[in-house]
């Protein structure tokens, strides 16, 4: 049996990430959830991540045990190139000064567990979907409609103030959560948890990594877990 510590934004996200990891590895995992509050963001991860990492450090090596830290990108610079996003100049200053969330998480992990990831007591991975976990959902559900993750909307909801300002004077198009709601309606799934399970079950890892660099980065880390054993 394999065990998985997970720190994510939502318990439904846990369901999806567990399914992803099982698809990538072909192994079964028992989930040990440690989630941050919904919409907590990077500041909340900074608060709760050290607690998880210190537990891992003091527990030492535990056979067949791994951890995952997951947080949406939300228009931050994308890892590893940290390229300036094409839409940045149309966003308010608070958005423009964001830093790479992958680096934020990895740096915290290295401060506590050590600079060499290969020396960590147990193997871990960082998932930062661009721009949100819903981006991966949409690419899984309808990869023919969307060329890649960069062709997707960048905001959560059509009605958000950020989206309204970005698209002004035009009305915003449907955004990530809106489009996922349409997919759920099409599939007659009222519960997000059921939709997360569906997406995990429908996932073809090798296919998604071609159209989503952020998923490819996540997948590579997970594969390394078993290559290091």
N, C-alpha and C positions, 0 to 999 in steps of 0.2 A: 504494500500500500504506500502511496505517495501522499504527502501532506503539503498544503499550500496556505501560507499566510498571505492575506491580501488587504491592501489599504487602497480604497477607491472612494469615489464620490457618492455612491449610491448602492444599496444592496442588490438592485437589479443589474447594475454593472458587474457585480461579483459573479452573477449567474453567467453572463456573457463571457467574461474573461476566463472563468474556469472552463467553459466549453471550448474556447479558443485554444487554451493550453492543452486540453485533452486531444483536440483535433491535430495540433502541431506535433505532439509527442507520441500519440497513440497509447498513452498511459492514462490510468484513472487517478484522480486526485480527490482527497477529502479536504473540503474547504474549511479553513479556520478564519472566519471573517473579522476584520478590524477596519471598519469603514469610517471615513470622515463624513461630516454632515453634508447633506445635499447642497451643492453650490458653494462648498466651503472654499474652494480655490487654493492657490499656492500658499497663502498666509496660514491657512488652516493645516495644510500639509506640513509646513515648517513646525507647527506646534505639536502635531501628533506623530510625525515620522520618527523623531528621535526616540520616542517611547518604544516603538516597534524595534528600531535598530539596536537600542540598548538591551532589550530583551534577547534579541538574536545574539548579540555579542556575549552576554553573560551566560546564555544557555550553551554556547559553544556548538560544536558539530552535532547535528542530529541527522541520522541516516534518512534518506529519501524525503527530505523536507526542503521546501523552497519558499521564496517570497516574491510578491509582485506589488509594485506601487504604480497606481494608474491615476492619471489626471488629464483632463482635456487641455488641448493647446490654447484654445480661445484667442486666436490671432497673435500669439507670441511668436518670436523668431523660431523657425523650425530647425531642429537638430538633424545632421551635424553641421550643415553649411552656414546656418544663421543668416540666410539671405534676407535682404530687405524685401518685405512683401509688397507686391504691386499696389495694394490698396491702402498702404500705410498713411499716405499723405492726406487721405480723406477721413481719417479717424482722429478723435480728440487726443490731447496730449497724454492723458492717462493710459490710453491704448498704445501710443507710439513709444513709450518708455519701458514697455514690458521687456523682460529678459527671457532667455530660453528656459522653459520649464523642465526639460530633460536635464539640463546642466544644473539647475537649482536642486533637483532631487538627487542626482548623482553626486554632487559635491557634498551634500549633507550626509549621504551614505558613506562616502569616502572618509569624511571627518571622523565618523564613529567606528566604522568597520575596518578602515585601512585604505590606503591609496591604491593597492593592488586588488582588483576585484577577484582574482584567482585565489587570494588568501582569505576571503570572507568565510566565516564559519559555515554558512549555507549559501547556495547560489540564489541570485535574485535577478529580476528583470524590471525594467521601467517601460510603461506604456503611456505614450502621449499622443493620442489620436489627433490628427489635423483635419478640421479644426475641433471636432468633438467626436465622442464615441458614435453619435448619430451619423457621422460621415462614413464610418466603416459599415454601419447598418445599411445605408443606402447603396453603397458599392456592392455589398453582398446581395441585396434584394434585386438590384437592377443595374448590373454592370454595363449593359448595352446603352442605357440612357446617359450614363455619366462616364466620360472618357477617363478621368482619374480624380484623385482627391482635390486637385487644384481647380477643377471645373465645377465644384460644388459651392453652394452659398457659404458665407463665412459667419453668419449670425445664428443664434438659437431660434428666435421667433420673428415672424414678419411684423408683429406689433411692438417689438422692442424699440426703445428710443434711439439706440445706436443704429439700428437698421433704417429707421425713418430719416435720421440725419444723413446717413451714408447715401441713400437713394434719392434724397430730395433734389428737385421738386417732384419727382415721380414717386408713385406708390411702391413700397418694397415688394419684391416677389416673395414667394413662399421660401422660408428658411429651413434649416436642418430639422428642427423639431416638428415644424408644420408638415414637411414632406414625409417624415417618419410616421406622423399621425395618419396621413393618407395611406401609407403602406399598411398600417395596422387595420384601418377601416377596410381596405381591400381584402385583407386576410381574415377579417372578422375576429380580431383579437382585441378585447377590451383592456386586458392587463398588460402593462409594459413587461412584466416578468415573462409572460408567454412569448412576447415578441423577441425578447432577448434570447430565450431558448431557441426560438425558430432561427434567428440569425446565426447563433452558434452552430446549430445543426446543419445549416445551409452553407456554412463557410467552407470554401476551398482555399486553404492557406497559400498554395503556390500561385493561384490565380489572383488573389487579393494583393499579394506583395508586389505584383507587377504594376498595379494601378494605384497603390498606396505606399509611398515611401515610409510613412510613419508605422504602418503595419509591418513592413519588411524589417525595419529596425527592431521592433518588438519580437518578431518571429526568430530572428537571428540569435537574440539573447536566450530565448527559451530553448532553442536547439542546443546551445552551448551547455545547458545544464547537464545533459546526459553525456555529452562528449567529454566533459571534465571528470566524470565519475571513474 
